Amino acid sequence: MAPQYAPSLRSRLPLVTFLLETTFLLLFVFFVKIEQHEPREFDQKTFIRLYAEFQDIHVMIFMGFGFLGTFLVRYGFSGSGFNLLVAAMATQWAVLMNGFLLPQRHHNGAIYINMKSVIEAELCAASALVAMGAVHGKTNPVQLLLMALVEVTGFVVNQWIVRTLLHADSLYSIMLLHVFGSLFGVMASWVLHREKIRHEKPEKEKTDSRTGLFAMLGTLFLWIFWPSFNSAVVYKKWETGLKLRVIYGTYLSLAVSVVIAMSISMLSSSKGKMNMVHIQRSALSGGVAFGVAMTAVQAPWVAMMIGFFSALLSAMGFRYMKSHMLFAFECHDTCGVLNVHAIPGILGWFALLFLRLASTESTIALRFAVHHICVLLITLCMSLVMGIATGLFLKLRIWRPQQYRKCFDDQAFWEFPHLVVKL
């Protein structure tokens, strides 16, 4: 019989966080500087626009993903609290990794931090939060921190490879965060899977009216600000037309996703009722798919078609694929990131490929297709291999994984003053 209480992380979490923060502080002391603008070069309107987009993404990362992770009835504290911890740590690491590896932010041995670098760092942190969704409830905060650092490292290295070797567009490479993060997390979850969790999962992996409303609040934050998420990386003044197309297209794609997600959820139910979990996640799939294909979408109806098919595949995946993955592959994806991020992301990749092929000459089209396929294959290989390696690393006993009976349970990590506990 398992012990009544989960192993204490007092000797693990504080030590790991202090070591990491000390390392980050030293790296920031020697390498990071704040970018200074000359008065005549300082564009106040540009700064205000970038700061507004940064605020939108900030809300998405810390409130959107945070509330969305509270859907489990006994894991609300951990869902929001661990999201805050991981996002704060991953953003710091992403600033450093982007500065060291991506040459446009690394000048004269110094990393210059500005609004653009912070926005891109939070986008990298978003990829780590996507990966975290696959192992939600089955890992402790030490494992989540280490997983986030490896995931951010892998994602930035992947960007460096596709930009340096294949000369991929920066907008396209960073929006592959959905595909990279989700597959990374799913493979880590597959390696970390324990058969005994199956017996505890049905009881604890539930939602009620309170947690469902909090999670829906997270969905609303993400849904409302997703146009900023997709358009924030369009910086250049001569790309104003593209930025507007991305904002409008993202909104239309998201709007269609909501309608189709609710329809498919009800249509596929044996009782003819909608599932709130399906709505909370599939309603966002249009923003994911359009973000990958956004540079090639010109017409509003194309954005709407992308939202239609992404929500269709996502909702059907939630209804049928999630349980079959556990049965056939022993891979438990808690938040369904495969259906929310991986499948819509790959759908957006196909949409980008077909739209570009249709608008270019045959010789150039063939060259683009080969280039485009190589970018996806590199991203898939990097995410799958690094996810498996990270899962094996996190299985080590030194990180004190909780017993299977303490999975999906806040009491393994948080104080509850109203509960009298005899130690």
N, C-alpha and C positions, 0 to 999 in steps of 0.2 A: 504494500500500500504506500502511496506517495506521501511525503511529509505534508502536514497541514499548511505550512507556509512556504512561499517561494523563497529560493536562495536570495539573500540580501546582496544588493549591488553596491553597498557602501564602499567596498574595497576596489570596485571596478569603475563605476560611472564617474565619481569625482576625480579619480586619478587620470582617466582617459581624457576628460574634458579639460582639466588643468594642463595636461601635457599638450593637447591640441591648441588650446588658446595661447599658451606660452610660445609655442612654435609659430603660430600665426602672428602674434605680436612682434616677434623678432623679425620675421619676414617683412612685415609692414614697415618696421623701423628702417630697414636697410634698402628696401626696393620700391615702396609705394609712396607716391607723392600726389598731392591734389593739383589738378591741372589749373593753371592760372591763365586768365584771358587778359589780353591787352584791352584797355578801355575802348579803343576804336574798333576792336574785333569782336567785342562782346555783343551778342545779339539777344536782347532781353526777351523778344517774342519767341525765339527758338528755345531758350531756356524754360520759359513758362510752359510751352507745349511739351517739352520733354519731361518736365517735372510732373505735369498732369498725367502723362502716360505712365510715369514711374509710380505715381500714387495708385493708379488703376491696377497695375500689376502687383503692387505691394498688397493691396486689398485681396486680390485673387490668391496670392501665395499664402498669406497668413490667416485670412478669414475664410476665403472660399474653400481651399483645401482643408483648412482646419475644421470648419463646421461639417464639411462633407464626410470627414472621418469619424463623426460621432454617431453613425447610424446603428452600431451594435449596442444592444441594450445594456451591457455591462462593461463597455469599453469606451465610454464617452470622454472621461478624463484623459486617457491615454491617446485617443484619437486626435484630440485638439492639442494636448500638451506636447506630445512627441512630434507633432507636425511643426510646432513652434521651435522646438529644440533643433530638429534636423534642418529646417529651412534657414535658421539663423547661422548655423555652422556651415551649411553647404554654400551659402552666399559668400561668406568670407573666403572659403577655399576656391570658389569659382572666380572671384576677382583675381586671385593669385595665378590660377591655372591659365585663365584667358590672357593675362599679362605676359606670362612666361612663354606660352606656345603660339599665340596668334600675333603675328608680327606687327599689325597695325596699331597695337596698343603697347608696344615694347620699344621704347626709344632711349638710346644712350644708357642702357643698363637700368633704367627706372620704369616703373609701371605707373602711368598717370591715370588716376581715378577721376572719372567725370560721370555725368548723368548717363551717358551711353554705356559705359562699362558696368555701372550698377544695374542698369536694365538687363543687359546681357547676362550678368551674374545671376540675377533672379530667374531668368529663363532657364539657365543651367540648373539652378536649385529646383525648378519645377520638374525637370526630368528626374531628379532624385526622389521627389515626392510621388511622382507617378510610379516609380519602381517600388517605393515603400508600400503603396497600396496593395501589391500582390502578396506581401508578407504581413499585412496588417493583422495584429492580434496574436501572432505566433513568434514574435521576436521581442527581446528586451531593448531598452534605449541604447545600450552600448553597441549591440549588434546593428541597430539602425544607423547610428552615427558612422560606424565604420563602413557600412554598406553605402551610405550617402557619399562619403569621401571617395570611395572607389568608383562609384557610378559617375560622379562629376568628373573625375579624372579620365575615365574611359570616354565619356561623351565629348570632352574638350579635345582629347587625343583624336577621336574620330573626326571631329570638325577639322583639325589640323591636317589629317591625312587627306580628306576629300577636297579641302581647299588647296593644299600644296601640290599633291600629286595629280589630282583630276581637275583642278581649277574650278571647283563647284562654286556656285553663287552663295554668298554668305547668308542671304535670306533663306535659301533652300536648305542649307546645311544645318542651320540652327533649328529650323522647324521640324527636323527629323527627331527632335527630342522626344516626341510621343512614341515613335517606333522604338527608338533605342531604350528609353526608360522602361517601357512596358515589357519588352522581351527580356531585358536585363532582370527585372523583378520577377517575372514568371519563371525564368530558369533558376534563379536563386530560391524561389519558393518550392520548385520541384526537388531541388537537392535537399532542402531543409525539411521536406515533408516527413511526418511521422504517422504511422498507421493508427496509433492510439488517439490522435486528434480527431479522427472521424467519430469516435464515440462521444466526445465532449462537444463537438461542433454543433450538432442540431439544437442542443439546449441553449448554448450561449450565442450562437450566430443568428440572433433574432433582432428584430426591431419593434418598437412600439410607437405610439402616437407622439410621445415627447421626442425621442431620438429621431424619428422620421421627420418631424418638423424642423429640428435643428439641422439635419442633413439637407433638407430641402432649402433651408436658408443658405447653406454653402453653395448649393447648385445655383441659386439665384444670383449670388455674388459673382460666381464664375461666368454665368450666362450673360449678365449685364455688361461685364467688363471685358469679355472675350475679344471684341473688336480691337481694343487697345492692345491686347496680348499679341494679336497677329500683326498689327500695323506698327507697333512700337519700334521694330527693327528697320523700318524704312526711314532713313535719316536724311538723305540728300534732298536738297531743295528742288532739283529738277525731277525728282520722283514724286512730286505732289499728286499727280494724276494717279499713280499706282497706289499711293497711300489711301486716297479716297475710294478707289475701287476695292481695296482690301477691307476697308471699314464697312462699306455698303454690302459687299459680298458676304462678309462674315455674318453680318446681321441677318441677311436673307437666308443663308444656309442654316443658321441657328433656329430661325423662326420655323422653317420647314421641319427641322429635326424634332422640335417639340410636338408638332401635330402628328407626325408619323410615329414617334415613339409611343405616344398615348394610344394611337390607333392599333399598332401592332401588339402592344401589351394586352389590350382588351381582346383583340382578335385571337391571340394565341392562348388565352386563358380558358381552361375548361369550364370555369364559372362565369366567363364573360365579364371579368372585372380587371381593373388596372392594378399593376404592381408598382408601388411608390419607388422601390429601388430601381426599377427599370427606367422610370421617368427621371429620377435624380441623375442618372448617368448617361443614358442614351440621348437625352435632350442636348448634351454637350458634344455629341459625336460630330455634328456638322461643322462646328468650329475647328475641331481637330483636323478633319479631312480637308476643309478649305484652306487651312493654314499651310499645309504641305503644297497644295496646288495653286496658291494665290497668285504667283507671278505670271501664270498663263491664262487666268480666267479674265475674260473681257466682258461677257454678257451676263446680265442678272439671272437669266434662266439657267445658265450653266451652274452658277453658285447654288441655285435652288435644287437642281438635280443632284449635285454633290451632297447637299444636306438630306435629300430624300433617301438616297441609297445608303448613306452612312448610318442614318437612324434605323433604316430597315435591317441592315446587317447587325448593328449593335443590339437592337432589341431582340432579334431572333437569337443572337448569341447568348444573351442573358437568359432567355427562356429555355434554351436547349443545350447549348455547348458547355456552360460552366459545370453542370453536374456530370456530363460525360467526360470532361477532362479529368475530374477527380476519379471517376470509375476506371477509365481506360489508361490514363497516364500517371495516376497518383500525383496530380499537380493541383493544388488548391489555390485558387486565385481569389483572395478574400473580396477585394473591391471590384473585381471584374475588369482590371485594366487592359486585358487582352481585347475585350469587346469595346471598350471606350476609347482606347488610344492606339493599339496596334492595328486592328482591322481597319478602322477609319483612316489611320495614317497611311497604310498601304493602299487603301482605296484612293486617297488623295494623290499618292505617288503615281498610280495608274492614270488618274485624270490628267495630271501634269504631262505625263508621257504622251497620251493620246492627243491632247490639245496642241502640244508642240509639234508632233509629227504631222498633224493636219494643217499646220500653218507654215511649214517650211518645205523646201525642195527635197527631192528624194535622196540626193547625196548627203546633204547636211542632216537630213532626218535620220539616216542610218547611223551617222557618226554620233548624233545626239542620243539615239536609243542605246548604243553601246556604252556611252559615257554615263547615261542615266542608270542603266542596269548595274554598272560597276559601283556607283555610289550606294545603291541600295544593298548590294551584296556585301560590300565592306561594312556597312552599318549593321546588317544582320549578323555577320560573323563576329564583329566586335562585341555586340550586345550579348549574343548567346554564349560565347566563350568566357567573357568576363563575368557574366551572371553565374555560370556554373562554378568558376573559380572562386567567386565571392561566397557562394553558398557553401562550398567546401571549407573555406576559411572560417565562416561564421559558425560552423558545426563544432569547432573546437571547444572542449569543455572549459577552457580558460575564460570564456565569455559568459559562463553561467547561464545557459538557456533555461527558461522556466520549465517546470514540469508540464506535461500535456494537460493536466487538470487545471493549471493556472493560465492557459491560453485564453484569449478573449476576455480577460478578467482584470479590472482595474485594481483590485485589492492586492495584486502581486507587487504593485509599485507605488500606490498612493495611500496617504493617510485618510481615514474616514473618522472624524471626531465623534460622530454619532454612534459608532460601533465600539462596544467595549471588548477589547481584545486582551486576553490573558497570555502574556509571553512566557 
